[in-house]
Amino acid sequence: MSFQAPKGTFDWLPPRSEQVLAVREALVAPVRRAGYGYIETPVFEDTQLFARGVGESTDIVSKEMYTFPDKAGRSLTLRPEGTASVVRAVLQHNLHNGQLPVKLWYSGSQFRYERAQKGRYRHFWQVGAEALGSEDPAIDAELIVLAAQGFASLGLREVRLLVNSLGDQTCRPAYRAALQEFLRGLDLDEDTRARIEINPLRVLDDKRPEVQAQLGGAPLVVDHLCAACKSYHEEVRALLTAAGVAFEDDPRLVRGLDYYTRTTFEFLHGGLGSQSAIGGGGRYDGLSEMLGGPPLPSVGWALGVDRTFLAMEAEGLIAEAAPGRVQVYGVALGDDARRRMFLLVHELRQAGVSADMAFGGKGLKGAMKGADRSGARFALILGERDLAAKAVQLKDLTTAEQTEVPLAQVVDVLKGKVQ
């Protein structure tokens, strides 16, 4: 039998994989310019970190986590999202005792056992940014602006930004009670009814049409905000407007994780069908305490790299990539010439020129075919006669022009041509 990638996963292969890498770099470039530092956390963590941090009532914790015992019987989980791990690392290494906010960005794989479909995978890539230890509408606005800049830098035009406030511990309880009362009167299945008691906001996030159809008259959090939350949200909105970032108020927007408070936002794209979210985030002022740390008001987001790539394809922004892996390709004929070409390719790479050569003793015709496929602009052809003359034939593969260059000068000549 031949092995296949597990269901709900996929392989990124060249040259598309190079384009995905470029998308990832573009999405994080704005936060790097804004002084966010890179953090890398383990791919697996103590299961309780996510059970507590993401929330017992969420689909992620109740249905979608890859959880397993290790050899010592400890329960570990592949990370389903990045924020809980970042907060754990900040607390563990006492970063919150230094300058605040602690500004961090990450990039990596997340894992959720979801129903596989276009735009929804069981192994997916996210980039994220978090600002920890500051309760300031300007930092909420900064992060939203930086995410919008990342999408704009890729040329995406059909991205919509939805913004809402979920209130805080002062005004949320009254809203929660009003929402629970409303939801208890609906025709819902047993699991959903149980969710009403644990975290009723999660019911609003239920995407099933039979649930959505009943939510028309649900009370809105925006009508229950206290004065402090209202003015905080107005300031975030005013700063976004001042920065020229277009957004829509969505009073029904909630996020799928339990830790969000106040500012919440989502970036959507119409080209992805039902899985239209390409990124989102919000403020999570109580998460540090949930994980046993001190109060650490924080805000952050995660952007889906593979979903952003699909959105770019939908807008026709992904060109058919030429396989241009190297600038120079070496073709050697005969054993002595091959040994000299091996060193020449090594010297070119050390000089900063990307280079490859024909391997496996191919003849001239097969080796030149390899040169064409490599996407290189120049071929270096070295035969026994060239070796005796201490020269090499330099062929421009776009014009077919060929010149003889002394072996001692070829690295300098090529550096001048490719840079």
N, C-alpha and C positions, 0 to 999 in steps of 0.2 A: 504493500500500500504506500501511496505517497502522502506526505503530511500536508495539511492545509492550515492556514491561520485560523484560530478559534472564531466561532460565530460572533459577529458584532465587532470584529477587529479588522484591520486592513494593513497592507504594507505601503509605505511611500517609497517609490522607486525613482531613480534618476530618469529624465531630468526634472520631473514634477517635484520631486523631493527637494531639489535646490530652490524651487520657487516657494515652497512652503517655508523653508528656512528663511527666505527673504521676507515673507509675510510676517513671520514671528519677529524678526529683527525690527521691521517697520513699526509694529504695534508697541514695542517696548522702548523705541528711540525717544519718544516724548518724555516718558517718566525718567529715563536716564539723564536727560538734559535738565530735569527738574530736581536732581539731587537724590533720587531714590537709589539705594544700594542693593546689590544682588544677594539673595538668600536662597540656599538650597536645603531642603528638608528631606528626611527619609521617605521613600515611596510607601513604606508601611509604618503604622504607629499602633500604640495601644488602642484596642477597640473602644475603650471607654472615652478616649479623647473625642471621638466622633459622636458616640452615643450622647455624650453630654453637650459637646460643642455645636453639633449640627442639629440635634433635637430628636428625642425618641419618637415624636409624632410624625416626623417627615418620612416621605416615601424612601428617601435615601437610606435612612437608618433602618426602617422597618422592612424594606424589601430589596434594596439595591446594593448593599455592601458586600464586597468580597472579603469574608471573615474566615480565619483559619487558626487552629492552635499550632504553636511552634513546638519544637522537640521537647521543650520544658513545660509544655501545657499552658503557656500564656496565650491569651486570645489577642491576635493581631489582625489588622484590617488594612488592605490596600487603600490608599487615600482616595476618597470620593470627591474631595475638593481641597483647596489649598489654605484657606484662612485659619482654620483651627490649628494646623501644624505651625503656621507662622506665629500665631499668638503663643503657642506652647514654647516655641524656640525663644521668643522675646523674653518670656517669663523665666525660662530655665537659665538663660545666660544673662539675666538682669539688664538687658538693653534699656528697659524702661526707667532705669535709674540714671541714665545719661540725658543727653539733649532730647527734648520732645518737640514735635512728634518724631517717632522713629519711622523713617520712610524706607520701605523695602519693596523690591519687585522680585518675582519668581517666574519660572518657566518650566513646565514639566507635564508628565503624564498623570491623568486621573482615571479612576476605574469605577464604573457603576454597572451593575447587572440590570440593564434596561432592555426594553423591547427594541431590538435592532431595526433601524430604518434609516433612510437618507437623512444625514445631519444629526443622527443620534447613534452614538457608538458606545461600546462597552469599555473601550480604551480610547481616550481622546486627549488632545493636547490643549492646555490653557496657558496663557500668560496672565499674571495677576500683579496688582499693586496694592499696598496697604500703607496707611498712615496711622500710626498707633500713638495714643496718649495726648490727643488734642480735640477739644470740643469747640470747633470753630467752623461756621458755615463756609468760610473761605477755603478750608482744606477739602470739604465736600465738593465745592465748585471746582477747585483745582483738579481733583482726580477725574471728575466728569469731563472737564475740558481736555485733559491729557488723553483720555480714551477716545474722545471725538477727533482729536488731532491725529491719533494713530490710524483710525479708519479713513479720515480724509486724505492722509499722506499716501494711501494705497489707491486713491482715485475713486473710492466708493461714493456714489451719489444718492443711493436709495436707502440710506440708513435713517431710521427714525429713532428718536430718543424720547422715552416716556419717563416722567418724574412724578413722585408722590412722597408723602410723609406718612409714616406709621405711628407717629406720636411717641411718647416716652412713658416711663413708669407712673407719671402723674396723671396723664389723660388716657392711657391705654386701658386701664381696668374698666372705666365706665363704658368705653366703646366695646370692649370685649364682652361685657355683660349684655349690652344691647344686641350685639351680633349673635351671641349664643341664643338669646331669646327668639330672634328671628329664625335662625337655622333649625331650632328644635321643632318649629312648625312645618318644616318641609318634608317631602317624601324622599328620604335618603336611605341607602343601605346601611347595614350594621357597622361596618368599618368606618364609614364616613360619620355616622352618628357618634362613634367613640371619639373621633377626632375633634368634634365640636367641644367636648369637655376638656381635651388636652390643649389644643391650639386651634381655635375656630378660624383664624386667618388662613390656615392651610386649606380650609374648605373653599374659600374664595379662589384659591389657586388651582382648584380641580378643573382640568381641561375637558372633562367628559361633557358632551352636549346636553345630556339629560340632567346634569347638575347645573350647568351654566344657565339653562333655560329657566331655572327656578330662582336665580339669584338677582333678577331684575330689581326687586324692591329692597335689596339688602342695605342696611345702614352703611354710610360711608365714613371712613376714619376722618376724612377732612372736615366733616361736620362736628367732630368731637375733639378736635385739637385744643389743648390749653393755649393760653396767650403766648407762653414762652416758645412752644413748638411752632405756633403759627408764625411768629416773627422770625424764628430761625429759618423756617422754610421759605418765607418771603425773601430773606437775604440770599439764600442759595439761588433762588430763581433770578433775583436782580443781578447777581454776579455772572450767572450764565448768559443772561441777556447782554450785559455789558461786554462780555467776551465774544459776542456774536455767535453763540451756540444755540441753534434752534431746538426747541423741545416742546413736547405736548404734556399737559397735565393729565394724568390718568388716575382718578381717585380710586380705581379698583385695583391698581397695581400692588401686588404683594410679591414677596420673593419666596422661593421654595425652602428656605432654611429658617430655623427658629430664632436665630440670634439678631435679626435686624431690628433697628429702632430708627425713628425719625427718617432721614433722607433715604429713599430707595429709588432705584432707576434701572432701566433696561434699554438696551440697544436692539432694535429689530430690523430685519431685512426681508422684503417681500419675496425674494427669489429662492427661499428655502422651503416653501410649502409650510407644513404644519409646525416644523421646528424652526420658527422664525427668529428666535433670540440668538444673537451672535455675541452678546456680552451683557454684563449687568453687575450690580452690586448695591452697596448702601452702607449705612452707619450701623455699627454693632457695639453699642456702648456697654452692654452687660456681659459680653462674652468672656472677658478676662476673669470676672468674678465666678462665672459658671465653671471655669477651669481651675478655680482655687487661687487666683491671683488677686492683686489689688484692683481698685477701679482704674480702668484704662480706656477711656472713650476713644473709639477708633472708627475708621471708615476705609472701604476698599472696593476693588472690583476684580472680576475675572473675565477675560475675553477668550472666546473659543477660536483657536487657530484653524482647525479644520473647517469649522462653520464659516469663518471669515473667507477662507479659500473658496468654498462653495459659493458664497455671495459674490466674490469677484468673478468666478466663472459665469454666474447668472448675468452679470453686467458686461460680459465679454472682455474682461480686463486681463485674463490670463492668455497670453499669446502662446502659440505652439512653440515650445522651447526647443531651440537648437541645442544639440548636445555639446556645445563648446566647453569641453572640460579642460582643455589645455591650449596653450598658445603655439607650442612647437612640438613636432612629432619626428622622432628619429628613425631612419630606415638604414640598416647596415647590412652589407652583403659580404659574407665570409666571417670566419671565427675571429680573426684579428680585428677586423673592422667593428665587429659586435662588441668586443671588449672595450675598444676605444670609445664607441658610442655610449656604452653604459656609463663611462666616466664623464663623457661630455654632457649627458642628460643630468647626471649628479651635479656637475658644475653649474649648469643652467639653473637648476632648482635652488642651489645655494645663493645664486645671484638674484633670486626673486622672480625668475621666469618659470611659469608652469610648463612642464614638459613631460612627455611620455615617449615610449619607443615600441617598435614591433618586437614581440617576443615569440619564441617557439620556432625560430629558424624559417620564417616565411620567405618565399622568393620576392623579387621586386614588385611583381603585380599585386600579390596578396598584401604586402606591406604598405603599398601606396593606397590600397583600398582602406586599410586600417587608418592611414593618415587622414583620408577624407571623412571617415566616420567619426574620428576623434573631435572634429570641429576646429582643429588647429589651423592657424593662418599660414604657418610656415612648416615645410618639411625639410629635414636635414638628411641628405643622402650621402652615405660614406661607403665606397667600395675599396677593394685592395689597391687599385690604381691611385685613388684619391689619398689613401693612407700614405703611399710612397711619396706623393707630392706634398704631404702635410697640409692638405686642404680638404674642404668639404663642399658639396653642392647645396646651395641654399635655394629652395624653390618656394615662391609665393603661390600658395594654393588658390588664391582668388584670381590672380592674373596669369598664372602658369609661367611667369618669368623666372628664369633660373640663373644664378650667378655663383661663381667660385669664390670662396672666402677662406683665407688661411686659418687653419685650426686654432692657432694662438689668438686669433682676433674674433672668433665666431661668437663668444659669449658677449663681448662688448657690442658687437654689431647688432645682435638680436636684442640686447637690452635697449638699445636706441630705437629699434623698430617697434617693439611691443609696448613701450611705456609712454 
